[in-house]
């Protein structure tokens, strides 16, 4: 509109303005058709448009890809432009929605943390219960093993004492048998010695 009052633009300045125009379009639309770009940037053919977009990508003005089959530019990221007063309400609303989303995520995380803590407490209580049961079983096994060992040792001692000290009636018979055997052997030994 004020081209007569301004100095003429160089080709580099025109390209910079075109890059900024692409950034403005990318703020509104993420998939920009080639036809819209050609019209807004006042370019003659698709080859110039694609070269301009590639320059913008290398200058880190935007990130995206050219979809030649569908004839559109798919924008992933673009730099920000200067903020206008009429955009402040939109920015405020976007930030409020973001804060609400963050609060929802935070409450979800806190709920998961509390559930995890409850699960941990239950597992610790279960572990302590199992450990106490194991300790009680060990004590019970130790007591029963000691009682069985004591009973076995008493039986063994009784058996040994019975073997050492025979019953009173059997003691005299065995002693007389032993002496008679000894006498018989001695006498026979004498007999053998006399006959030789």
Buried (B, 14 or more C-beta within 10 A) or exposed (E): EEEEEEEEEEEEEBBBEBBBBBBEBBBEEBEBBBEEBBEBBEBEEBEEBBEBBEBBBEEEBBEBEBEEEEBBBEBEEBBEEEEEEEEEEEEEEEEEEEEEEEEEEEEEEEEEEEEEEEEEEEEEEEEEEEEEEEEEEEEEEEEEEEEEEEEEEEEEEEEEEEEEEEEEEEEEEEEEEEEEEEEEEEEEEEEEEEEE
